Amino acid sequence: MKSQATAFSPASVGNVGVGFDILGHVIEGVGDTVSVRRIDAPEVRITAIRGVVVNLPMDAPANTAGAALIALRDSLGLPFGFSVEIDKGIPLGSGMGGSAASCVAALLAANALLETPLSGEALYPFALPGEAVASGGRHGDNVGPMLLGGLVLSTADQLVRIPVPDAWHSVLVHPEALLETRRAREALKGDYPLAQFVAQSANLALVLAGCHAGDAALVRAGLRDVLVEPRRAPLISGFSAAKQAALDADAMGAGISGAGPSVFGWFESRVQAEVAAPAIQAAFAAAGFDSQAWVSPINSAGAMLL
């Protein structure tokens, strides 16, 4: 068996507006890289954290990558342990799935060191405890697409890859601002009218049906978050203008990526997405924020061994 492996996991758009905690897709061009080495001691050690974020827990149970590997070890009864080095490429509190990327990359690298490696679907239960360390919840909208690639519906115990036309692209714009996931989830406390749940369910159904049929009109009709976005939007300076810039550029829909503050938009072609990106960035600039933008196919590849 190999004694060391390195894996990369891309960033992701969680929720995709209408699929809170269950729907997400990957974004190419940015992500986390994790190297894992087998050690004789039956434990998990975080030995280095580098990159755009370095002030993360070195204590394995409190680290997303460490918690995921502890779950893997405990479940499989492995007689050996892992030493982990993390290179962060995803900003903290960006709404780009940074916590999920670290744990998925760690699992993929550790999986390559097993006598009988597991499938991506089989790694899913071990990624959820890692995600929970950062967000406080075992939701798979980020880890699911990272494991499988593309657009994925992630339930408590199942991953379903959703077909999307290859021509469809997304743009993700990250303003240089921090919004902690736990704070964004606090904003969701309180009562919701039943009518909002019905409307959100209808929108999710339209988006999924539109993806399966390759029907952009159905996606346009459904890609509107009426449940979560109204409560989180006030936490993101410049959000309304950024979203409107995407819609003015003919996006099928746009909204908050994950917990925010990043904004995503879906487009029927790469050209449309590339035209929209600077307009969305200009909206954030008007609010006083520099930003970064990434354009990628919604069907981008998931985590991979390097």
VENQUI-V697061 format. One record per residue. N is the residue number from 1. RES is the residue in one small letter. PHI is phi in whole degrees, 0 to 359 (* if undefined). Layout:
# VENQUI-V697061
n:N res:RES phi:PHI
n:N res:RES phi:PHI
This chain:
# VENQUI-V697061
n:1 res:m phi:*
n:2 res:k phi:294
n:3 res:s phi:255
n:4 res:q phi:209
n:5 res:a phi:208
n:6 res:t phi:231
n:7 res:a phi:224
n:8 res:f phi:241
n:9 res:s phi:237
n:10 res:p phi:286
n:11 res:a phi:288
n:12 res:s phi:209
n:13 res:v phi:256
n:14 res:g phi:273
n:15 res:n phi:74
n:16 res:v phi:46
n:17 res:g phi:74
n:18 res:v phi:269
n:19 res:g phi:241
n:20 res:f phi:306
n:21 res:d phi:70
n:22 res:i phi:232
n:23 res:l phi:235
n:24 res:g phi:197
n:25 res:h phi:215
n:26 res:v phi:275
n:27 res:i phi:234
n:28 res:e phi:277
n:29 res:g phi:102
n:30 res:v phi:209
n:31 res:g phi:176
n:32 res:d phi:248
n:33 res:t phi:240
n:34 res:v phi:229
n:35 res:s phi:252
n:36 res:v phi:235
n:37 res:r phi:237
n:38 res:r phi:288
n:39 res:i phi:230
n:40 res:d phi:289
n:41 res:a phi:294
n:42 res:p phi:281
n:43 res:e phi:205
n:44 res:v phi:245
n:45 res:r phi:237
n:46 res:i phi:265
n:47 res:t phi:256
n:48 res:a phi:199
n:49 res:i phi:226
n:50 res:r phi:230
n:51 res:g phi:110
n:52 res:v phi:286
n:53 res:v phi:227
n:54 res:v phi:235
n:55 res:n phi:270
n:56 res:l phi:256
n:57 res:p phi:298
n:58 res:m phi:271
n:59 res:d phi:287
n:60 res:a phi:306
n:61 res:p phi:297
n:62 res:a phi:263
n:63 res:n phi:253
n:64 res:t phi:300
n:65 res:a phi:292
n:66 res:g phi:296
n:67 res:a phi:297
n:68 res:a phi:295
n:69 res:l phi:287
n:70 res:i phi:297
n:71 res:a phi:298
n:72 res:l phi:296
n:73 res:r phi:300
n:74 res:d phi:297
n:75 res:s phi:291
n:76 res:l phi:271
n:77 res:g phi:62
n:78 res:l phi:291
n:79 res:p phi:277
n:80 res:f phi:238
n:81 res:g phi:239
n:82 res:f phi:224
n:83 res:s phi:250
n:84 res:v phi:234
n:85 res:e phi:238
n:86 res:i phi:244
n:87 res:d phi:245
n:88 res:k phi:276
n:89 res:g phi:248
n:90 res:i phi:255
n:91 res:p phi:300
n:92 res:l phi:287
n:93 res:g phi:61
n:94 res:s phi:260
n:95 res:g phi:76
n:96 res:m phi:245
n:97 res:g phi:75
n:98 res:g phi:298
n:99 res:s phi:295
n:100 res:a phi:292
n:101 res:a phi:298
n:102 res:s phi:297
n:103 res:c phi:287
n:104 res:v phi:290
n:105 res:a phi:298
n:106 res:a phi:297
n:107 res:l phi:296
n:108 res:l phi:296
n:109 res:a phi:293
n:110 res:a phi:295
n:111 res:n phi:300
n:112 res:a phi:291
n:113 res:l phi:264
n:114 res:l phi:276
n:115 res:e phi:298
n:116 res:t phi:232
n:117 res:p phi:300
n:118 res:l phi:267
n:119 res:s phi:284
n:120 res:g phi:302
n:121 res:e phi:298
n:122 res:a phi:288
n:123 res:l phi:280
n:124 res:y phi:306
n:125 res:p phi:299
n:126 res:f phi:275
n:127 res:a phi:285
n:128 res:l phi:297
n:129 res:p phi:297
n:130 res:g phi:295
n:131 res:e phi:299
n:132 res:a phi:295
n:133 res:v phi:302
n:134 res:a phi:272
n:135 res:s phi:258
n:136 res:g phi:86
n:137 res:g phi:221
n:138 res:r phi:269
n:139 res:h phi:250
n:140 res:g phi:252
n:141 res:d phi:293
n:142 res:n phi:262
n:143 res:v phi:292
n:144 res:g phi:301
n:145 res:p phi:296
n:146 res:m phi:294
n:147 res:l phi:286
n:148 res:l phi:254
n:149 res:g phi:85
n:150 res:g phi:69
n:151 res:l phi:265
n:152 res:v phi:227
n:153 res:l phi:266
n:154 res:s phi:240
n:155 res:t phi:264
n:156 res:a phi:299
n:157 res:d phi:220
n:158 res:q phi:210
n:159 res:l phi:243
n:160 res:v phi:231
n:161 res:r phi:284
n:162 res:i phi:262
n:163 res:p phi:292
n:164 res:v phi:222
n:165 res:p phi:305
n:166 res:d phi:299
n:167 res:a phi:288
n:168 res:w phi:288
n:169 res:h phi:234
n:170 res:s phi:240
n:171 res:v phi:239
n:172 res:l phi:238
n:173 res:v phi:241
n:174 res:h phi:249
n:175 res:p phi:287
n:176 res:e phi:283
n:177 res:a phi:219
n:178 res:l phi:250
n:179 res:l phi:224
n:180 res:e phi:293
n:181 res:t phi:303
n:182 res:r phi:297
n:183 res:r phi:292
n:184 res:a phi:295
n:185 res:r phi:285
n:186 res:e phi:300
n:187 res:a phi:293
n:188 res:l phi:268
n:189 res:k phi:292
n:190 res:g phi:122
n:191 res:d phi:271
n:192 res:y phi:232
n:193 res:p phi:296
n:194 res:l phi:304
n:195 res:a phi:299
n:196 res:q phi:291
n:197 res:f phi:296
n:198 res:v phi:297
n:199 res:a phi:296
n:200 res:q phi:293
n:201 res:s phi:298
n:202 res:a phi:296
n:203 res:n phi:294
n:204 res:l phi:299
n:205 res:a phi:298
n:206 res:l phi:297
n:207 res:v phi:296
n:208 res:l phi:295
n:209 res:a phi:296
n:210 res:g phi:296
n:211 res:c phi:295
n:212 res:h phi:298
n:213 res:a phi:270
n:214 res:g phi:65
n:215 res:d phi:255
n:216 res:a phi:296
n:217 res:a phi:296
n:218 res:l phi:294
n:219 res:v phi:296
n:220 res:r phi:301
n:221 res:a phi:288
n:222 res:g phi:252
n:223 res:l phi:280
n:224 res:r phi:219
n:225 res:d phi:274
n:226 res:v phi:259
n:227 res:l phi:255
n:228 res:v phi:262
n:229 res:e phi:306
n:230 res:p phi:301
n:231 res:r phi:271
n:232 res:r phi:264
n:233 res:a phi:307
n:234 res:p phi:297
n:235 res:l phi:278
n:236 res:i phi:242
n:237 res:s phi:295
n:238 res:g phi:86
n:239 res:f phi:298
n:240 res:s phi:302
n:241 res:a phi:291
n:242 res:a phi:294
n:243 res:k phi:297
n:244 res:q phi:296
n:245 res:a phi:297
n:246 res:a phi:294
n:247 res:l phi:294
n:248 res:d phi:295
n:249 res:a phi:270
n:250 res:d phi:75
n:251 res:a phi:295
n:252 res:m phi:293
n:253 res:g phi:178
n:254 res:a phi:208
n:255 res:g phi:181
n:256 res:i phi:278
n:257 res:s phi:274
n:258 res:g phi:58
n:259 res:a phi:273
n:260 res:g phi:90
n:261 res:p phi:270
n:262 res:s phi:295
n:263 res:v phi:237
n:264 res:f phi:240
n:265 res:g phi:216
n:266 res:w phi:253
n:267 res:f phi:225
n:268 res:e phi:280
n:269 res:s phi:209
n:270 res:r phi:294
n:271 res:v phi:302
n:272 res:q phi:300
n:273 res:a phi:295
n:274 res:e phi:292
n:275 res:v phi:290
n:276 res:a phi:288
n:277 res:a phi:307
n:278 res:p phi:294
n:279 res:a phi:292
n:280 res:i phi:293
n:281 res:q phi:297
n:282 res:a phi:297
n:283 res:a phi:295
n:284 res:f phi:290
n:285 res:a phi:299
n:286 res:a phi:296
n:287 res:a phi:270
n:288 res:g phi:97
n:289 res:f phi:239
n:290 res:d phi:289
n:291 res:s phi:206
n:292 res:q phi:240
n:293 res:a phi:227
n:294 res:w phi:228
n:295 res:v phi:244
n:296 res:s phi:206
n:297 res:p phi:298
n:298 res:i phi:296
n:299 res:n phi:274
n:300 res:s phi:291
n:301 res:a phi:289
n:302 res:g phi:273
n:303 res:a phi:297
n:304 res:m phi:212
n:305 res:l phi:284
n:306 res:l phi:255
